[in-house]
Amino acid sequence: MVELVDTQDLKSCRPQGRYGFESRPRHGVPAELAEFLRQKGIEAERWWASLTPEAQAYQAEAFATLGAVAYAQRWAFYFSQWRRLYPLSKSGA
């Protein structure tokens, strides 16, 4: 049996993602955390999309609570792994 779905449930009212809509109904990576990760050479959006919603909430809260310096100290071990898995494109976008 196939259930019809209103397309408004699948797409947001305004374009958000690279392809015109956010296909995953999640909040995006917080702007300050995204900028921090880009400075570390990590493509923030791909990294964020790889996390479960619980992990996203944990990372966002950790960054907001600790601040950039303490967050960097806490997660420094993972930065090289994240850079390999989610490298910035050559254009830096």
C-alpha positions as MATLAB code, in Angstrom:
seq = 'MVELVDTQDLKSCRPQGRYGFESRPRHGVPAELAEFLRQKGIEAERWWASLTPEAQAYQAEAFATLGAVAYAQRWAFYFSQWRRLYPLSKSGA';
ca = [
       0.000    0.000    0.000;
       1.288    3.455   -0.898;
       0.449    6.479    1.183;
       0.310    9.867   -0.471;
       2.345   12.588    1.161;
       1.886   16.317    0.853;
       5.022   17.691   -0.802;
       5.069   20.496    1.740;
       6.047   17.829    4.265;
       9.105   16.989    2.180;
      10.304   20.451    1.271;
      10.617   23.626    3.201;
       9.014   26.827    1.970;
      12.346   28.371    1.048;
      15.503   26.865   -0.457;
      18.008   25.759    2.166;
      20.286   23.078    0.818;
      22.586   22.828   -2.160;
      19.808   21.356   -4.294;
      17.058   23.826   -3.381;
      15.650   22.217   -0.244;
      16.834   20.549    2.916;
      16.168   16.861    2.330;
      16.936   15.943    5.935;
      14.562   17.565    8.423;
      17.290   18.616   10.853;
      18.539   21.909   12.077;
      21.725   22.991   10.402;
      25.105   23.193   12.022;
      25.308   26.291   14.246;
      27.066   29.128   12.404;
      29.864   29.624   14.947;
      30.606   25.897   15.065;
      30.550   25.714   11.257;
      33.063   28.555   10.987;
      35.248   26.945   13.647;
      35.275   23.629   11.759;
      36.061   25.348    8.447;
      39.063   26.990   10.122;
      40.193   23.480   11.068;
      39.835   22.335    7.421;
      36.613   20.366    7.977;
      33.532   20.682    5.751;
      31.025   21.407    8.480;
      27.811   20.525    6.637;
      28.986   17.054    5.590;
      30.365   16.377    9.064;
      27.089   17.534   10.668;
      24.998   15.371    8.318;
      27.012   12.298    9.358;
      25.960   12.698   12.993;
      22.827   11.322   14.603;
      20.383   13.939   15.939;
      21.559   13.114   19.462;
      25.202   13.608   18.497;
      24.335   16.878   16.751;
      22.667   18.159   19.933;
      25.650   17.025   22.016;
      28.215   18.701   19.744;
      26.225   21.944   19.525;
      25.803   22.071   23.296;
      29.468   21.220   23.907;
      30.636   24.014   21.592;
      28.205   26.535   23.092;
      29.149   25.588   26.645;
      32.900   25.169   26.281;
      33.643   27.853   23.718;
      36.060   27.478   20.837;
      39.283   27.070   22.852;
      38.078   24.396   25.271;
      36.117   22.644   22.501;
      39.306   22.518   20.418;
      41.207   21.036   23.350;
      38.460   18.494   24.042;
      38.069   17.313   20.439;
      41.603   17.894   19.052;
      42.179   14.147   18.787;
      39.369   13.869   16.230;
      40.197   16.841   13.986;
      42.678   14.960   11.765;
      40.185   12.108   11.340;
      37.370   14.527   10.523;
      39.625   16.362    8.024;
      40.260   13.078    6.211;
      36.581   12.107    6.175;
      35.082   15.561    5.476;
      37.757   17.700    3.807;
      37.002   21.189    2.588;
      36.678   21.466   -1.151;
      39.564   23.158   -2.945;
      37.425   26.311   -3.261;
      37.094   26.429    0.541;
      33.305   26.353    0.433;
];
